[in-house]
Amino acid sequence: MIRLWNWYKQKSFILKITSGFILGVIVGLLFGPAAGVLAPFGTLFLNLLKMIVVPLILLTLIVSVNNSNPKELGRIGGKIFPYYLLTTAIAVLLGIWIAKLIKPGIGLSMPSTDNFEVPDAPSTIEVLMNIVPTNIFQSLANGDILSIVFLALIVGFSISLMRHSKEQGMREKGDLLLNLSEAGSEVTFRILNGVLQYAPIGVLGITANSIGNQGFDTLQSLGKYVLASYAGVAVQMFIVFPLILLIFKVPVLRFFKNVREALFTAFVTCSSLGTLPVTLRTAKKAGISDRVANFTLPVGATVNMNGSAIHFGVGVIFAADIVGYDLTIGTIIAIILTGTLAAVGTAGVPGAGLIGMSIVFTQAGLPIEIVGLTAGVNVITDMVFTTCNVTGDIVGAAVVDQSEKKHQDYQAPVTEIPAKTAAK
């Protein structure tokens, strides 16, 4: 048994989850809805990932702040947010363009509006105010990522001030708190390594349940919509992102090879936040410095939604085809602007996809009830939208890290020794 366990641990993570995914597809197709009996294994995997997200973000960001300075963090933020807006706008435009070519809504009719409700969209002021938590422990318990990032920043800066105090006692307390944060961060990564050993079973459960319940009947009826979604994501991931990487002289093939574990995990779990622990781990493998990755990736997981932006672009053309509405150039420009802001502004809000789509549809004068028509293939399309979201986050971190190398205060990341090599 010990020999079998050692053999299993030595296999690559991508091989493990690929095996779990393929087995899940086979089980789902063979047993149909009965494969739902495996769903708890998938739920357990997602719960384990989400369990580790909050301490991982909080502790790594506190450590990152203490290894940086306010000027550097301001510089990183000034680069990453324009990147988010630019790539999101490109994603909306891509979604519209691909859908105009494929015409996914032709031949479909308006769905029934019974039992269809769109959540109320919070105002911009409410979103901004909610970043500052009224109850720290409630924000931690609810997993409010933007609030947790805010909390980590102010705690990190406070510890940094203590460590640079003129009083020796205060400096010692600051150093103690930083050491505790570093130790806690190391513990979370060790727990994460254990969780990832369970990943193949979790992936098997998620895939078998999804395929078993969805089947291919629903996929066939909305095949063009799914095709347009996948095509839009493919262009963004394999043309737009590589071009951005080339502009900043980041080796494209090596980059995607290093981050493939995060992309596959995002594809299977359909959760940017659930994938975040793996994303942070693969960022280090890709040579991205901790100071850049620990700040940009948690924020990107809640704010940067390139896949969702493609979803909005495809969805609005899909709806326009169904109702026979010809969009003008002015309307398309307005949709691009609205879709960009909706993808960024509703990220991290419950029902974000539904809210964002309803905002874009309202701007275009389209019936929001059509959103309900796509619900049957949400699982299938969410896989690629989430993968695109996570890819956009890591690409952003990579290009910002590359641009930071010219500054004197840049610190190169410490690359971990692979387990096999260490064992030898």
C-alpha positions in Angstrom: 0.0 0.0 0.0 2.9 2.4 0.9 4.6 1.6 -2.4 1.3 2.3 -4.3 0.9 5.6 -2.5 4.5 6.6 -3.3 3.9 5.7 -7.0 0.8 7.8 -7.0 2.5 10.9 -5.4 5.2 10.8 -8.0 2.8 11.2 -10.9 2.3 14.7 -12.3 -0.7 16.7 -11.2 -1.9 17.2 -14.8 -1.9 13.5 -15.4 -3.9 12.8 -12.3 -6.7 15.3 -13.0 -6.8 14.4 -16.7 -7.3 10.8 -15.7 -10.1 11.8 -13.3 -11.7 14.0 -16.0 -11.7 11.2 -18.6 -13.1 8.6 -16.2 -15.8 11.1 -15.2 -16.9 11.6 -18.8 -17.1 7.9 -19.3 -19.0 7.3 -16.1 -21.4 10.2 -16.9 -22.2 8.9 -20.4 -22.6 5.3 -19.3 -24.8 5.9 -16.2 -26.5 9.2 -17.0 -28.3 10.9 -14.0 -27.3 7.9 -11.8 -23.8 9.2 -11.9 -25.0 11.9 -9.6 -24.2 9.5 -6.7 -20.5 10.6 -7.2 -21.4 14.3 -6.8 -20.4 14.5 -3.1 -16.8 13.6 -4.0 -16.7 16.7 -6.3 -18.4 18.9 -3.7 -15.9 17.8 -1.1 -13.0 18.8 -3.4 -14.5 22.2 -4.1 -15.1 22.7 -0.3 -11.5 21.8 0.4 -10.2 24.3 -2.2 -12.5 27.1 -0.9 -11.5 26.2 2.7 -7.9 27.1 1.9 -8.7 30.3 -0.2 -9.3 32.8 2.7 -6.2 32.0 4.8 -4.1 31.7 1.7 -5.1 35.2 0.4 -4.9 36.8 3.9 -1.5 35.4 4.9 0.3 35.6 1.6 -0.8 39.1 1.0 0.3 40.2 4.5 3.7 38.7 3.8 3.8 40.2 0.3 3.1 43.7 1.7 5.9 43.4 4.2 8.3 42.4 1.4 7.2 45.4 -0.8 6.7 49.1 -0.3 3.7 51.4 -0.9 5.4 52.8 -4.0 5.9 49.4 -5.5 2.3 48.2 -4.8 0.9 51.5 -6.3 3.0 50.9 -9.4 1.8 47.3 -9.7 -1.8 48.4 -9.3 -1.4 51.2 -11.8 -0.4 48.6 -14.4 -2.7 45.7 -13.6 -6.1 47.6 -13.6 -5.6 49.1 -17.1 -4.7 45.6 -18.3 -8.0 44.3 -16.9 -10.0 46.9 -18.6 -8.3 46.5 -22.0 -8.4 42.7 -22.1 -12.0 42.7 -21.0 -13.0 45.2 -23.7 -11.3 43.0 -26.3 -13.1 39.9 -24.9 -16.5 41.6 -25.3 -15.7 42.6 -28.9 -14.5 39.1 -29.6 -17.7 37.6 -28.3 -19.8 39.9 -30.5 -17.7 39.3 -33.6 -17.6 35.5 -33.3 -21.4 35.3 -32.6 -22.1 37.6 -35.6 -20.2 35.0 -37.7 -21.9 31.9 -36.2 -25.4 33.4 -35.6 -26.2 31.1 -32.6 -29.8 32.3 -32.0 -31.2 31.7 -35.5 -34.0 29.1 -35.4 -34.7 29.4 -31.7 -37.7 31.1 -30.1 -38.3 33.1 -27.0 -38.4 31.0 -23.8 -41.1 31.0 -21.2 -40.7 33.7 -18.5 -42.2 31.7 -15.7 -40.1 31.3 -12.6 -37.3 33.5 -14.0 -35.9 36.2 -11.8 -32.8 38.3 -12.2 -31.1 39.4 -8.9 -31.0 43.1 -8.1 -27.8 44.6 -9.3 -26.0 46.6 -6.6 -25.0 50.2 -7.4 -21.3 51.1 -7.9 -21.3 52.9 -4.6 -22.6 49.8 -2.8 -19.9 47.7 -4.4 -17.2 50.1 -3.3 -18.6 50.5 0.2 -18.8 46.7 0.6 -15.0 46.5 0.1 -14.6 47.9 3.6 -16.0 45.3 6.0 -18.3 46.2 8.9 -17.5 42.9 10.5 -14.0 41.4 9.8 -15.0 37.9 10.9 -18.2 38.0 8.9 -16.2 38.9 5.8 -13.7 36.1 6.4 -16.6 33.6 7.0 -18.5 34.7 3.9 -15.3 34.7 1.7 -15.7 38.3 0.6 -12.5 38.4 -1.4 -12.2 42.1 -2.0 -12.9 42.8 1.7 -10.2 40.2 2.6 -7.7 41.8 0.2 -8.5 45.2 1.9 -8.1 43.7 5.3 -4.8 42.0 4.4 -3.4 45.3 3.0 -4.1 47.4 6.1 -2.9 44.6 8.4 0.2 44.2 6.3 1.0 47.9 6.3 0.4 48.1 10.0 2.8 45.3 10.7 5.3 46.9 8.4 5.1 50.2 10.3 5.6 48.3 13.6 8.7 46.6 12.2 10.2 50.0 11.2 9.3 51.7 14.5 11.9 53.5 16.5 10.9 51.5 19.6 12.7 48.2 19.9 9.7 46.5 21.6 7.4 47.5 18.8 9.9 46.3 16.2 10.1 42.9 18.0 6.3 42.6 18.0 6.1 43.5 14.3 8.8 40.9 13.5 6.9 38.3 15.6 3.6 39.0 13.7 5.4 38.7 10.3 7.0 35.5 11.3 3.6 34.1 12.4 2.2 35.2 9.0 5.0 33.5 7.1 4.6 30.3 9.2 0.8 30.4 8.6 1.4 30.9 4.9 3.7 27.9 4.8 1.1 25.8 6.6 -1.6 26.7 4.1 0.6 25.7 1.2 1.3 22.3 2.8 -2.4 21.8 3.4 -2.9 22.7 -0.3 -0.4 20.1 -1.4 -2.5 17.5 0.5 -5.8 18.7 -0.9 -4.4 18.4 -4.5 -3.6 14.7 -3.9 -7.4 14.2 -3.6 -8.0 16.2 -6.8 -8.5 13.2 -9.3 -11.3 11.8 -7.2 -12.9 15.2 -6.9 -12.6 15.9 -10.6 -14.1 12.4 -11.3 -17.1 13.3 -9.1 -17.7 16.8 -10.7 -17.4 15.6 -14.3 -19.5 12.4 -13.9 -22.3 14.4 -12.2 -22.2 17.2 -14.8 -22.1 15.0 -17.9 -24.6 12.5 -16.4 -27.2 15.2 -15.7 -26.6 17.3 -18.8 -26.2 14.7 -21.5 -25.9 15.8 -25.1 -29.6 16.5 -25.8 -29.4 20.0 -24.4 -26.0 20.6 -26.0 -27.4 19.7 -29.4 -30.3 22.2 -29.1 -28.0 25.1 -28.2 -25.0 23.8 -30.2 -24.3 27.1 -32.0 -24.4 29.0 -28.8 -21.8 26.6 -27.2 -19.7 26.7 -30.4 -19.6 30.5 -30.4 -18.7 30.6 -26.7 -15.8 28.1 -27.2 -14.6 29.9 -30.4 -14.5 33.2 -28.6 -12.5 31.8 -25.7 -10.2 30.0 -28.1 -9.3 33.3 -29.9 -8.8 35.1 -26.6 -6.6 32.4 -25.2 -4.6 31.3 -28.2 -4.3 34.6 -30.1 -4.9 37.6 -27.9 -3.1 36.4 -24.7 0.0 35.0 -26.6 0.3 38.4 -28.5 0.3 40.2 -25.1 2.9 37.8 -23.8 5.1 38.3 -26.9 4.9 42.1 -26.6 6.3 41.8 -23.1 8.8 39.2 -24.2 7.4 36.4 -22.1 8.1 32.9 -23.6 4.6 31.8 -24.7 5.0 28.0 -24.8 7.0 27.8 -21.6 4.4 30.0 -19.9 1.4 27.9 -20.8 3.3 24.7 -19.9 4.0 26.1 -16.5 0.4 27.2 -15.8 -1.5 24.3 -17.4 -2.4 22.8 -14.0 -4.3 26.0 -13.0 -6.1 26.1 -16.4 -7.2 22.5 -16.2 -8.4 22.9 -12.6 -10.4 26.0 -13.6 -11.9 24.1 -16.5 -13.1 21.3 -14.3 -14.2 23.2 -11.2 -15.8 26.2 -13.0 -14.6 28.4 -10.1 -11.9 31.1 -10.3 -11.8 31.4 -6.5 -11.7 27.7 -6.1 -8.8 27.5 -8.5 -6.9 30.4 -6.8 -4.7 28.2 -4.6 -3.5 26.3 -7.6 -3.2 29.5 -9.6 -0.8 31.0 -7.0 1.2 27.8 -7.0 1.6 27.7 -10.7 2.5 31.4 -10.9 5.6 30.6 -8.9 6.4 27.8 -11.3 6.0 30.3 -14.2 8.7 32.5 -12.6 6.3 35.3 -11.4 7.5 37.0 -8.3 5.5 36.5 -5.1 5.0 40.2 -4.6 3.3 40.5 -8.0 1.4 37.2 -7.9 0.1 37.5 -4.3 -1.4 41.0 -5.0 -2.7 40.7 -8.6 -4.1 37.1 -8.6 -6.5 37.4 -5.7 -7.8 40.7 -7.1 -7.9 39.3 -10.6 -10.0 36.3 -9.4 -12.8 38.7 -8.4 -12.3 41.7 -10.8 -10.8 40.4 -14.0 -13.5 38.4 -16.0 -12.4 38.0 -19.6 -14.4 34.8 -20.0 -17.5 36.5 -18.6 -17.0 39.4 -21.0 -17.0 36.9 -24.0 -20.2 35.4 -22.5 -21.8 38.9 -22.6 -20.8 39.5 -26.2 -22.0 36.1 -27.4 -25.2 36.3 -25.3 -26.3 39.7 -26.7 -25.9 38.5 -30.3 -27.7 35.3 -29.4 -30.6 37.3 -28.0 -30.7 39.6 -31.0 -30.9 36.7 -33.4 -33.8 35.2 -31.5 -35.9 38.4 -31.5 -34.7 39.4 -35.0 -33.1 42.7 -33.8 -30.4 44.3 -35.9 -27.8 46.0 -33.8 -26.4 49.3 -35.0 -22.7 50.3 -34.8 -23.6 52.7 -32.0 -25.4 50.0 -30.1 -22.4 47.6 -30.4 -20.0 50.3 -29.1 -22.3 50.9 -26.2 -22.5 47.1 -25.5 -18.7 46.9 -25.5 -18.4 49.7 -23.0 -21.3 48.3 -20.9 -20.0 44.7 -21.1 -16.6 45.8 -20.0 -17.9 47.7 -16.9 -20.4 44.9 -16.1 -17.7 42.2 -16.2 -15.5 44.2 -13.9 -18.2 45.8 -11.7 -20.3 42.7 -11.0 -17.3 40.4 -10.3 -17.6 38.7 -6.9 -21.3 39.7 -6.5 -23.7 36.8 -6.0 -25.4 36.0 -9.4 -22.8 38.1 -11.2 -23.2 36.4 -14.5 -27.0 36.8 -14.5 -26.7 40.4 -13.3 -24.0 41.3 -15.8 -26.0 39.8 -18.7 -29.2 41.6 -17.7 -27.3 44.9 -17.6 -25.9 44.3 -21.1 -29.3 43.2 -22.4 -31.0 46.3 -20.9 -28.4 48.5 -22.6 -29.1 46.8 -26.0 -32.9 46.9 -25.5 -33.2 43.1 -25.5 -35.5 40.9 -23.3 -33.5 39.6 -20.3 -35.7 36.5 -20.2 -33.5 35.0 -22.9 -30.8 34.5 -20.3 -32.9 31.7 -18.9 -32.7 29.9 -22.3 -28.9 29.4 -21.9 -29.2 27.9 -18.4 -29.3 24.3 -19.8 -25.7 24.6 -21.0 -24.2 26.7 -18.3 -22.1 23.9 -17.0 -20.6 23.3 -20.4 -19.9 27.0 -21.2 -18.8 27.9 -17.7 -15.9 25.5 -18.0 -14.2 27.6 -20.8 -15.3 31.0 -19.4 -13.7 30.2 -16.1 -10.6 28.9 -17.8 -10.3 32.1 -19.8 -10.8 34.2 -16.6 -7.9 32.4 -14.9 -5.7 32.6 -17.9 -6.3 36.3 -18.1 -5.3 36.7 -14.4 -2.0 34.8 -14.8 -1.2 36.6 -18.1 -1.7 39.9 -16.3 0.5 38.9 -13.5 3.2 37.7 -15.9 3.3 40.9 -18.0 3.3 43.1 -14.9 6.1 41.0 -13.4 8.1 41.3 -16.6 7.7 45.1 -16.6 8.7 45.2 -12.9 12.1 43.6 -13.6 13.6 46.9 -14.7 13.1 48.5 -11.3 15.9 48.3 -8.7 13.6 47.0 -5.9 12.5 44.0 -7.9 13.2 40.6 -6.3 13.4 37.5 -8.4 11.2 34.6 -7.3 12.7 31.6 -5.5 11.9 28.6 -7.7 11.0 25.5 -5.7 13.0 22.3 -6.3 10.7 19.7 -7.9 9.7 16.8 -5.6 11.5 14.2 -7.6 14.7 16.1 -7.7 14.5 16.8 -4.0 14.0 13.1 -3.2 17.2 12.2 -5.0 
